Amino acid sequence: MAVCPEQEHPTKAFGWAARDSSGVLSPFKFSRRATGKNDVTFKVLYCGICHTDLSMLKNEWGVSMYPLLPGHEIVGQVTEVGSNVEKFKVGDSVGVGYLVGSCQSCDSCSNNAENYCPEMILTGGAKYYDGSTTYGGYSNIMVADEHFVIRIPDNLPLDGAAPLLCAGVTTYSPLRYFGLDKPGMHVGVVGVGGLGHVAVKFAKAMGVKVTVISTSPNKKKEAIENLGADSFLVSRDNGQMQAAMGTMDGIIDTVSAVHPLLPLLGLLKTSGKLVLVGVPAKPLELPVFPLISGRKIVAGSTVGGLKETQEMIDFAGKHNITANVEVIPIDYVNTAMERLIKADVRYRFVIDIANTLKSSS
């Protein structure tokens, strides 16, 4: 007989979870494990809302387990550390991102790419080593192995730093890995949403020329004046797209809607790289001729390993990069999800856990 979430572990916890694929969240009592010798326990202060949370809540990928308590852009303050913990102490500002476990022995793990480990354990809605369910950051406390905990620089506001643990590293990682981080390079960013707006900020801080590519002409002012992009292309304007053909070293494509790749491939220089970080629900059509004729690459990338995530947040601290956020109370979370479906947020919802999540909810 299964143990109820409230009694699975010794530490009482609470948050908001969905009970089925309706995705509707409501107060949920459960339990966290006691702080193990390699664990860091922290009070959750803020948690970002990612589009992946929405997909998992509604079981769009067919892998969700209920009750599902999402949230993988989690920041807070350390309250307890295990006896073997060396990197953190009580009072530190820390975060946990997309994963809380991996095998630690495969090629990916050995190369600081735990996010590609076949046995990666997601922060919410997965099975942990002990067989219990992992619960995410829409909750009052978090316990994680220190290897999967990130130190947050003191100068970064925690609400604006939270989304960097997913949206930030998802765009920082391909810029670094694919060598699109050299001053003077020209990089396109497709889409100005939760991912795209931080991609622009990171690329600019690396000294790269940035062009935002969007279907919405009304985002031009925002992209250039507020985010710091150098130029703006309306992807539906054939004249603009034609004039920019062959000018970009790389493109970070953050769009999760089905969209044509051919016009984007045309923007690339010879040997240019188109990196997909959005997750369209249906397969995209990939024309091969422009790849062959221009020695071009279409690649994919997701979040980052723990070493890279720490590098990213340290870089953000050095350059004062945060996500543009709308801070909300926990009881607004279902409305926020409805708005997220309509892309009605600039650019990331962040839940004020510390001030609005009450156990008596």
C-alpha positions in Angstrom: 0.0 0.0 0.0 1.4 3.4 -1.1 2.4 5.9 1.6 0.6 9.2 1.4 2.8 12.2 0.4 2.2 13.7 3.9 3.8 10.8 5.7 6.4 9.7 3.1 9.2 11.7 4.8 9.7 13.2 8.3 9.6 16.9 7.5 6.2 18.5 7.0 5.9 20.6 3.9 3.2 22.4 1.9 2.7 23.9 -1.5 0.3 23.9 -4.4 -0.2 20.9 -6.7 -2.3 19.6 -9.5 -4.3 16.4 -8.9 -5.0 15.5 -12.6 -4.3 16.7 -16.1 -6.8 19.6 -15.8 -3.6 21.2 -14.4 -5.6 23.1 -11.8 -3.4 23.8 -8.8 -4.6 23.9 -5.2 -3.1 23.7 -1.7 -1.3 20.4 -1.0 0.3 19.0 2.1 3.2 16.6 1.7 6.6 15.9 3.3 10.3 16.4 2.5 13.1 14.1 3.5 15.3 15.1 6.5 18.5 16.8 5.6 21.0 14.1 4.6 24.7 14.4 5.0 25.1 15.7 1.5 21.9 17.8 1.5 21.1 21.5 1.6 17.7 22.4 3.0 16.4 25.9 2.3 13.4 28.1 2.8 11.9 28.9 -0.6 11.4 32.6 -1.1 10.6 32.8 -4.9 9.8 30.3 -7.6 9.5 31.2 -11.3 6.8 29.8 -13.6 8.2 28.1 -16.7 6.2 27.0 -19.8 7.5 23.5 -19.0 5.5 23.6 -15.8 2.3 24.2 -17.8 3.1 21.3 -20.2 3.8 19.0 -17.2 0.6 20.1 -15.4 -1.5 19.3 -18.4 0.4 16.1 -19.2 1.2 17.3 -22.7 4.2 15.0 -23.0 2.4 11.9 -21.5 4.9 11.5 -18.6 3.3 13.4 -15.8 2.5 11.8 -12.4 -0.1 13.2 -10.0 -0.3 14.8 -7.6 2.2 17.1 -9.5 3.9 20.0 -7.7 5.9 21.9 -10.2 8.5 24.6 -10.1 12.2 24.4 -11.1 13.3 28.1 -10.9 13.6 28.0 -7.1 15.5 30.5 -4.9 15.7 30.8 -1.2 17.8 30.9 2.0 19.7 28.0 3.5 18.3 26.8 6.8 20.3 23.6 7.3 23.2 21.7 5.7 24.3 18.1 6.0 27.6 17.1 7.7 29.4 16.5 4.4 28.3 19.8 2.7 31.3 22.0 1.9 30.0 24.7 -0.5 27.1 26.1 1.5 26.3 27.4 5.0 23.1 28.5 6.8 22.0 31.9 5.5 23.4 31.6 2.0 21.2 32.6 -1.0 20.8 29.5 -3.2 18.8 28.1 -6.0 17.7 24.8 -7.6 16.9 24.5 -11.3 15.6 21.8 -13.6 17.2 18.7 -12.1 17.9 17.3 -8.6 19.6 14.0 -9.5 21.7 12.2 -12.2 23.7 9.0 -12.4 27.0 10.8 -11.8 28.9 8.3 -13.9 27.9 8.4 -17.6 29.7 10.4 -20.2 27.4 13.4 -19.8 27.8 13.5 -16.0 31.6 13.1 -16.3 31.6 16.1 -18.7 29.5 18.4 -16.5 26.5 17.9 -18.6 24.2 16.3 -16.1 21.2 17.8 -17.9 21.8 15.2 -20.7 22.1 12.2 -18.4 19.7 9.4 -19.4 18.9 9.0 -15.6 18.5 12.7 -14.9 15.9 13.3 -12.1 13.6 16.2 -12.7 13.0 18.6 -9.8 9.2 18.0 -9.8 7.1 15.1 -10.9 9.8 12.4 -11.1 11.0 9.4 -9.1 13.9 10.1 -6.7 16.6 7.5 -5.9 14.6 6.3 -2.8 11.4 5.7 -4.9 9.6 8.8 -3.6 8.1 11.5 -5.9 10.0 14.7 -6.4 8.1 17.9 -5.6 9.1 21.3 -7.1 9.4 24.8 -5.9 5.7 25.9 -5.5 6.3 25.0 -1.9 7.7 26.3 1.4 10.9 24.3 1.7 13.3 22.5 -0.6 15.9 19.8 0.1 18.5 18.9 -2.5 21.9 17.3 -2.8 24.5 20.0 -2.7 25.8 19.0 -6.2 22.5 20.3 -7.6 22.3 23.5 -5.6 23.5 26.8 -7.1 24.9 29.8 -5.2 23.1 33.0 -6.0 25.4 36.2 -6.2 24.6 38.6 -3.4 24.0 41.5 -5.8 21.2 39.9 -7.7 17.6 40.4 -6.5 16.2 36.9 -5.9 12.9 37.4 -7.7 14.6 38.5 -10.9 17.3 35.8 -10.5 14.9 32.8 -10.2 14.1 32.4 -13.9 17.8 32.4 -14.8 17.9 28.9 -13.3 16.0 27.7 -16.3 15.3 30.4 -18.9 18.8 31.9 -18.3 20.9 28.9 -18.6 18.8 27.5 -21.5 20.0 30.5 -23.6 23.4 31.0 -22.0 24.4 27.4 -22.7 24.0 27.3 -26.5 25.6 30.8 -26.8 28.7 29.4 -25.1 28.7 25.8 -26.4 28.2 26.7 -30.0 30.8 29.5 -29.9 28.2 32.3 -30.5 29.7 34.3 -27.6 32.6 36.1 -29.4 32.6 39.9 -29.4 31.6 41.3 -32.9 29.6 38.2 -33.9 26.1 38.7 -35.1 23.4 36.5 -33.4 19.7 36.4 -34.1 17.2 35.7 -31.3 13.8 34.4 -32.4 10.9 35.3 -30.1 10.9 37.8 -27.3 9.4 35.8 -24.4 10.7 34.3 -21.2 13.6 32.7 -23.0 14.2 35.3 -25.7 14.5 38.4 -23.5 17.3 36.9 -21.4 19.0 35.5 -24.6 19.3 39.1 -25.8 20.7 40.3 -22.4 23.3 37.5 -22.2 24.4 37.9 -25.9 24.8 41.7 -25.5 26.8 41.2 -22.3 29.1 38.9 -24.3 29.7 41.7 -26.8 27.7 40.2 -29.5 25.6 42.1 -32.0 21.9 41.0 -31.5 19.0 41.1 -33.9 15.6 40.1 -32.5 13.4 38.2 -35.0 9.6 38.3 -34.2 6.3 38.1 -35.9 5.1 41.1 -33.9 6.2 44.5 -35.2 4.9 46.1 -31.9 7.8 44.4 -30.0 10.5 46.4 -31.8 10.6 49.3 -29.4 10.8 47.0 -26.4 13.5 44.9 -27.9 15.8 47.7 -28.9 15.1 50.3 -26.1 14.5 48.1 -23.1 16.4 44.9 -23.8 19.3 46.4 -25.8 19.0 44.6 -29.1 20.8 46.2 -32.0 18.2 45.6 -34.6 14.8 44.0 -35.2 13.4 41.9 -38.0 9.7 41.2 -38.6 9.8 37.6 -39.8 6.6 38.0 -41.8 8.1 40.9 -43.8 9.8 39.3 -46.8 11.6 42.5 -47.7 13.2 42.8 -44.3 14.1 39.1 -44.2 15.6 39.2 -47.7 17.8 42.2 -46.8 19.2 40.3 -43.8 20.0 37.1 -45.7 23.4 35.7 -45.0 24.3 38.1 -42.2 24.2 36.0 -39.0 26.7 33.7 -37.4 24.1 32.0 -35.4 20.4 32.1 -34.3 18.9 31.1 -30.9 15.3 30.0 -31.7 13.2 30.2 -28.6 9.8 29.7 -30.2 7.6 26.8 -29.1 4.9 27.3 -31.8 5.2 25.5 -35.1 7.0 27.8 -37.5 9.1 27.6 -40.7 12.8 27.1 -40.4 13.7 27.9 -44.1 13.6 31.7 -43.6 15.8 31.4 -40.5 18.4 29.2 -42.3 18.5 31.9 -45.0 19.6 34.5 -42.5 22.7 32.5 -41.6 26.2 33.0 -43.0 28.0 30.0 -44.5 28.7 27.5 -41.6 26.1 29.3 -39.5 24.2 27.6 -36.6 20.5 27.5 -35.9 20.0 26.3 -32.3 16.5 25.3 -31.2 15.6 25.7 -27.5 11.8 26.0 -27.8 9.7 22.8 -27.9 7.0 22.9 -30.6 4.3 20.3 -30.1 4.6 19.0 -33.7 7.6 18.2 -35.8 9.1 21.1 -37.8 9.8 20.8 -41.5 13.6 20.8 -42.1 14.7 21.6 -45.7 18.0 19.9 -46.4 19.3 21.8 -49.4 20.1 25.0 -47.6 22.0 23.0 -45.0 24.1 21.3 -47.7 24.7 24.4 -49.8 25.7 26.5 -46.8 27.4 23.9 -44.5 24.8 25.0 -41.9 23.9 23.3 -38.7 20.5 22.9 -37.0 21.0 21.9 -33.4 19.1 21.6 -30.1 20.0 22.5 -26.6 18.4 22.4 -23.1 19.2 24.0 -19.8 22.8 23.3 -18.6 24.9 21.2 -16.4 25.5 22.4 -12.8 29.0 23.8 -13.4 27.6 25.8 -16.4 24.6 26.9 -14.5 26.8 28.3 -11.7 29.0 30.0 -14.4 25.8 31.5 -15.9 24.5 33.0 -12.6 28.0 34.3 -11.7 28.1 36.0 -15.2 24.7 37.4 -14.5 25.9 38.8 -11.2 28.9 40.4 -12.9 26.8 42.0 -15.5 23.6 42.7 -13.4 21.5 40.5 -15.6 18.0 39.5 -14.3 14.8 38.4 -15.9 12.0 40.9 -16.3 9.4 39.5 -14.0 5.8 39.9 -12.8 5.8 38.9 -9.1 2.5 37.2 -8.1 0.9 35.7 -5.0 0.5 31.9 -4.9 -3.3 32.1 -5.1 -3.0 33.8 -8.5 -1.1 30.9 -10.0 -4.0 29.3 -11.9 -4.8 32.7 -13.5 -1.1 33.1 -14.3 -1.2 29.7 -16.2 -4.1 30.9 -18.2 -2.2 34.1 -19.1 0.9 32.1 -19.9 -1.1 30.1 -22.5 -1.9 33.4 -24.2 1.7 34.7 -23.8 0.3 37.5 -21.7 3.3 38.1 -19.5 6.5 40.2 -19.8 8.4 38.1 -19.5 8.2 35.7 -16.6 5.9 35.1 -13.7 7.6 34.6 -10.3 5.6 33.4 -7.3 6.3 35.3 -4.0 6.4 32.1 -2.0 7.7 33.5 1.3 5.0 36.2 1.6 1.9 34.5 0.1 2.2 30.7 0.7 0.4 29.9 4.0 0.0 26.4 5.4 -3.6 27.2 6.4 -4.5 27.9 2.7 
